[in-house]
Amino acid sequence: MNSSQSSNPRNNFLLRMAVFGAALALSAVSSGAFAAGKSKGVDVEIPYEAAVLKTTSLVAPQYVNASSGGMVVSDAAGGVYSVTMAGKTTELASKSKLKHPGGVAVAPPGFGTPGTVYALSSGDDANGACEVDVLDGSGGAATFAKLPDAGGGKPTDCRDLEFGAAGTPYAGKLYAATAGNSVIYAIDSSGKASVFGAFDKPLAFDLTAIGFAPATDPKAPNMMLVGMRPKTGAASAKFGRIGIIGPDGKLKDDPYLVGFIRPTGFGTSPASWGSYGDTFFIADYGKPAGDGGADDGSLYRVYKGVARPFASKLADPTSMKFIGNKLVITDPSIKGGPGSGGIVVISSML
């Protein structure tokens, strides 16, 4: 969780000042990109720029993960798509096949056929039990793993889906988070699902995102990190946190970070990502756009163990990933309200 600024802050400051004028001009272009879809543009720290991809077919992008061609994205309106950084979309599973998809993930080497896309889905019923589906590459999907009842009950409210990072104790498994019963499941390559960890006692947690800290992280090297928030309490209260889950599936007593409303995505930037290479970022959902929180979604960067504001005026950021040299956020409300979403891409201008 190191920031490049910590190693030579004066040089980085001078470099950023040298590009200040150009950054302002490019920032204006960035604001224009948002103006087409949302009256108030996302504010992002200079020298970075934000833009909403001009995509077709997508209504309310919900979860994102990296693929060899760019990214795979699930839509809250149904369907799973392949999306390039230029905004070209290709349907991988139709709305009729996956009506309520949640998290999506792409198989790495060593797990079945590399490149296969998996999705967490509740079938025809938005409130039904979640299962892991495998996409067949021709628009269809089939059940890959059934998730057993556990923790608080049935595995409803499908959230994130993530493969264990290579070189960590979690490698070789696919992990699924279901918020209805506060459980994370581990699925092997044969499709067998088992409870990895239940987080419903003594406090039931709403689970939002799964990620992994790099080996160089000083606090949780190679550990699983999970976005979580107690299910009780005011919607706008900053009770959300990022927890550390050990290879035994148990939640560590000391959280990784605290002080968020609802952390829905996080990750470490590439070392070459401008002024903030090798820096940990967190997306905070805030309140739902339909409940008075239309512009309170935020993005933070961590410096010396403290989360500092990096971008603001997002709507409902539901997922965040670094894909190549871009920070990608899915926001199903970014263009003005629920069901009017887009994919936000933040790039370094250095």
N, C-alpha and C positions, 0 to 999 in steps of 0.2 A: 504494500500500500504506500509506495513511495511516490512523491511528486518530483518532477524534474526541477521544480523551483527550489526545492529544499537544498539541492546540491550547489546551485550558483544563482541565488536570487537576484543579484545586481545585474548580471549579464542577461538574464531572462527579462528583467524589467526594461533594460535598454532596448532589447530586441523587440519587445512588444510595443514600446513607444515609437520605434522606427517605422513600424507598419501601421501606426494608429490611423493615419489619414486614409490609407488604402482600405483598412478594415472598416472605417466608417462608411466608405462608399459601397463596399461589398455588403455591409450590414443593411444598407438601404435596399439593395437588390433582394436580399433575403426577406426583408419585410414585405416587399412586393409579392414574393412568392406566396406568402401567407395571405395577402390581401384578397386573393382570388377566392379563397375558401373560408376565411375567417376575418372578421373586421379588425380584430386586435391581434397583431402578430406575436409570436413567441419571442420573448426577450432572452437573448443568450449573451454570455460574456464574450467580449472581444479578446483575442482575434479568432473567433469561431462564427460560423454562420449556420442558420437553420432553414430548412425548406421542407415543404410537404410534397411528396412524390405525386405526380399526376398519373394516377392509376385508373384503369377501367375495371369494372366488375365489382370491386370492393366497396362495400357499404359501411361496415363498422369493423375495421381491422382490430383484432383482439389480442392474439399472441403471435410472436415471431421467433424464429430460430434460423441459424445460418444453414445454407446449403451450398453445393458446389457452384450453382448458377447465380447465387445471391442470397435469397432468403425464401423461407416458406412461411405463410401467414394464414391464420384461421380468421374467419369472419363471424362476428356475432350474429349476422343475418343468415349464416349457413355457408358451408363450403370451405375448402382449403385450397390455397393458391400458391403457385411459384411466382415470385416477383423479382425482377432484376433491379439494380440500382438506377436504371433509367426509367423505371416505372412500368415496364412491360409485364403484364399478368398472364398467367396460364393456369387454367382450372385443373387442379389435381383430383379433387373430389367435389362433386356437384352439391348444391344445396339440398337436393332431394335425398342424397346418400348420407350426408352429414349435416343434419339440421341444427345441431347445437354443439359445435366443436369448441373445445377449450385449448389447452396447450398442444403444441406440435413439436416434433423432434425428428432429426434425420440420423439414421443408423451409422455409426462409425465402423471402421474395420474391426472384425471380431464379433460383431453382433448380427447374425443372419447375413443378409445381402447388404453390403455397404451402400448408402444412398437411399435406402428405403425410408419412406416417410410414415411416421406414426402420429396418431391424433388421439387425444383424450376426449371422449364424447359421451353424451347422455342419451343417445338414440333419438327417438321421436319426441320424447318428453323432456322439456327443459328442466324439470325437477326430478327426472328419473336417475337411476343409479348410473354412475360413470363406468365406462369400460375403455380399454385401449384398442383402437382400431388400426389396421394396417391398410395403407392405400396401395392399390394394385398397379398404379401407373397408367391406367386407361380410364380414369374417372370414377372408379368404384372403390369400395372399402369393405372390409370384412373384420369380424371380431378377432382380435389377437389375444387379448387377456381379459378375463372377468375379474373384477376386484371384489374380494370378500367383505362382508360387513365387519366392522371393527370400530374401536374407539367409541364415538358417540352414536354409532348406528350404521345406516346405509351410506355408501360412498357417493353422496350427491354433491352438487355444486363443483363441477370440474374446473380445476385451475391449471397449474403449470405441469409440463412434461419435459423431462431433461435426462439425457444420458450422463452417467457418471464420468467425470473428467479422466482422461488417460493419465496414468501415472499416480493415481490416487487410490485409496482403499475402496472407493466406490465404483471403480471402472468395471465394465462388463455388464452393468445392470442399467435398466431404464427406470427412472423414478417418476411417480405420479403423485400430485398433491390434490386431495379432495377436501374442500372446506366444510362440507356438511357434517362430516364426522371428525374433522381435525386429524386426518391421517395422511402419512406419506407411505406409498407402496413401492416395493422393489419388484421389478419384473425381469425374469431371465430370458435368454434367447429362445427358449422353448415356449414362451407364453405363460409360464407359471408366475402368478402374482402372490406375494406375501406381504404382510404388514412389516414395514421397516421401522416406523415409529408412530405412536399415537400421542396426540398432544391435546387431550380433552380434559385432563385432570392435573392438578386441582383447579386449573383455569382453562377453559376451552378457548383455543386459538383459531382465528380465521387465517388459514394459510394462503399465501398469495404467490410466491415465487421461489424457485429453487436455483441455486448457483453454486459455484465452487471457487474457493480462494486459491490463488496460485501458490506454488511452492515457496515463493519469496515473501509471502505475506507474513509480517512479524507477529500477528496475533493468532491467526488460524491457518497455518500453512497446509495446503491440500485438503482443507476441511469443507464439508457441505455447509452452505449458508442458506437460510430460509427466511423469507419475508413473512412476518406474522403480526397479528394484532389481536388482543383480547376481544372476545365477542361482546362483552359488556362495556358500557361507557359511552359517553357522548361521541357522535360521529366525527366531530371536528377536533377532539382531544388528541394530543400527540402521545398516544399510548403504543403506537406501532414501533416495531423493532426488527432488527436482523439477528436471528438466533444462529448459534453454532450447533450443528448436529454431528455427533461423533459417528465413527464406523459401526458402533453398536446400536445406532438409532436413537440414542438418548440426547436430550437437549442439555447443553452445558449451562451451568448456573450463571456464568458471566456472558451477557449478550455481546455480539460483535459491535453493534451500534444501536443507539436508542434515540428517541426524540422525533419520530415521524408520525404522520397521521395514518398512512397505509402504504408501506413500501412495496411496490409491485415489480421492481426490476432493479438489477444491480450488476456490476461487473468492473473489471480492471481494464483500463485503456491500453492500447498498444504502446510500446516504449517510444515510438516515433510520433505519437499523436500531439504534435505541437507543444504548447507550453505545459500541457498536463499529460505527458506521457507517463505510463505506469502509475496511474492514479485511479482510485476506486470511486465510482459514480453510483448514485442511487436515484431512482425515480420514485416520487411520492405522489400517489393518486389524489390525495386530498379528499374533499367531499364530492359525491356524484354530481355531474353537471346538471342533471335533472332535479337536484335537491339544493340548488343555490350555490353549487361549486363549479360554475362554468369555466373559471379562469384560475383556479387555485392549485392546479397540478404543478409540481416543481421538480427540478433536477438539481442534485447536490454533488459536489466533489469533496473528497476527504483530504484534508491537509493537517498533518500533525495530530491525527486522531480525532479531528473535529470536522463535522459535515458543514460545508460552506455553500451558499447559494451559487448556482452556475447558470441555470435557465429557469424562467418562470412563464406564467400565462399558458401553460398546457391546460387541457380540459380534464380528461380521464385517462392518463397514461396507464395502460394495463400491462405492458411488457416492455422490457428494455434489453437490448443486446448490443455488444460491439461486433460488427460484421465487417471484416477487412479493416479498413481505416476509417470506418463510419460508425457513429453512434446512432442506432435505430430504435425508434419508439413507436409502438402502435397506440393509437388514441382514437377510440370509436366515437368521440364527440368533438374532435378538434375543429371541424368546420361550422360549428354553431350550436350543436346540441346532440343528444343521444340519437344514434342511427345516422349520423352525418360525420363520418370519421375519415381518417387518413393515416399515412405513414410519415412520421417526422424523421428527417435525416439531419444530423448535426455533423459538420465537417470542420477540420482545422484549416485556417487560411495561411498557415506558415509552411 
